Amino acid sequence: MDGRSMARDMGKFTLLAGVTVLAAWIAVTGRVAYTLAMLVIAAALVYSVLDLVDYEIVKRRRRD
């Protein structure tokens, strides 16, 4: 894994962590915002699972 790839992954992580914190902060403000925040958090979790699956596929292809 080169430096650029690592930096890109860290940037993605930082962005998603920021979105999660923002969603949690919005969730404190009200019921409609809570629903929206839970949707954003669910989307972030789905994205992270898809990213992990993609990582495993790429890792397996590099091994072969």
KERO-996058 format. One record per residue (C-alpha): residue number from 0; x, z, y. Coordinates in nm, 2 decimals, m for minus. Each point is the difference from the previous one (the first is absolute). Example, Ala and Ser with C-alpha at 12.3 -4.5 7.8 and 13.67 -1.06 7.14 Angstrom:
// residues 2
{atom 0 {1.23 0.78 m0.45}}
{atom 1 {0.14 m0.07 0.34}}
// end
This chain:
// residues 64
{atom 0 {0.00 0.00 0.00}}
{atom 1 {0.16 m0.11 0.33}}
{atom 2 {m0.02 0.18 0.33}}
{atom 3 {m0.26 m0.23 0.15}}
{atom 4 {m0.24 0.05 m0.29}}
{atom 5 {0.05 0.38 0.02}}
{atom 6 {m0.07 0.00 0.37}}
{atom 7 {m0.31 m0.21 m0.04}}
{atom 8 {m0.13 0.24 m0.27}}
{atom 9 {0.07 0.30 0.22}}
{atom 10 {m0.17 m0.18 0.29}}
{atom 11 {m0.31 m0.06 m0.22}}
{atom 12 {0.00 0.36 m0.11}}
{atom 13 {0.03 0.13 0.35}}
{atom 14 {m0.29 m0.22 0.12}}
{atom 15 {m0.23 0.10 m0.29}}
{atom 16 {0.09 0.37 0.05}}
{atom 17 {m0.09 m0.04 0.37}}
{atom 18 {m0.33 m0.17 m0.08}}
{atom 19 {m0.08 0.28 m0.25}}
{atom 20 {0.08 0.27 0.26}}
{atom 21 {m0.21 m0.19 0.26}}
{atom 22 {m0.29 m0.03 m0.24}}
{atom 23 {0.02 0.38 m0.07}}
{atom 24 {0.00 0.07 0.37}}
{atom 25 {m0.30 m0.22 0.05}}
{atom 26 {m0.18 0.16 m0.29}}
{atom 27 {0.01 0.33 0.19}}
{atom 28 {m0.20 m0.14 0.29}}
{atom 29 {m0.33 m0.09 m0.17}}
{atom 30 {m0.20 m0.11 m0.29}}
{atom 31 {0.01 m0.38 0.06}}
{atom 32 {0.37 0.02 0.08}}
{atom 33 {0.04 0.20 m0.33}}
{atom 34 {m0.15 m0.29 m0.20}}
{atom 35 {0.21 m0.25 0.18}}
{atom 36 {0.31 0.21 m0.06}}
{atom 37 {m0.07 0.04 m0.37}}
{atom 38 {m0.03 m0.38 m0.02}}
{atom 39 {0.33 m0.04 0.17}}
{atom 40 {0.16 0.25 m0.23}}
{atom 41 {m0.15 m0.17 m0.31}}
{atom 42 {0.13 m0.33 0.12}}
{atom 43 {0.35 0.15 0.05}}
{atom 44 {m0.01 0.14 m0.35}}
{atom 45 {m0.11 m0.33 m0.15}}
{atom 46 {0.28 m0.18 0.19}}
{atom 47 {0.26 0.25 m0.13}}
{atom 48 {m0.12 m0.05 m0.36}}
{atom 49 {0.02 m0.38 0.04}}
{atom 50 {0.34 0.03 0.16}}
{atom 51 {0.12 0.21 m0.29}}
{atom 52 {m0.14 m0.25 m0.26}}
{atom 53 {0.18 m0.28 0.19}}
{atom 54 {0.32 0.20 0.00}}
{atom 55 {m0.02 0.05 m0.38}}
{atom 56 {m0.07 m0.37 m0.06}}
{atom 57 {0.30 m0.10 0.22}}
{atom 58 {0.22 0.26 m0.17}}
{atom 59 {m0.10 m0.13 m0.35}}
{atom 60 {0.06 m0.37 0.10}}
{atom 61 {0.35 0.09 0.13}}
{atom 62 {0.09 0.17 m0.33}}
{atom 63 {m0.09 m0.32 m0.20}}
// end
